[in-house]
Amino acid sequence: MIASNQKRRATVKARARTNRAASRINRRGNGTLATHCIAAGLAPKEARSVAGTLRKKAKELGITGRTARIHAGRHMRSDCRRYTPAEVARIAVIYRPRKAAYKAAAARLALAA
């Protein structure tokens, strides 16, 4: 594949992933921390990393979220916690990342509410 096309396809794929996560949160009114991170523009691997730290910060604040189940097609996967954008914004305020991409995502998460 031509390099320029590969970059374009990666950009479109990332934009679609971000929009899909954001629309899911808007439709339901809540989402997992990883979904909120993806909607803030992080890749799934980075989103899982940030979500782990946000979970610790949520525990410090006493924010529990809503218990839910993750579906993968017709199979139930596991239990999870879903948070509203306002709860995520409260958590993101005390989150202090070091990496520049994580700082930008934390700022977008804090403004999401």
Secondary structure, 3 states (H helix, E strand, C coil): CCHHHHHHHHHHHHHHHHHHHHHHHHHHCCECHHHHHHHCCCCHHHHHHHHHHHHHHHHHHCCCCEEEEEEECCEEEEEEEEECHHHHHHHHHHCCCCCHHHHHHHHHHHHCC
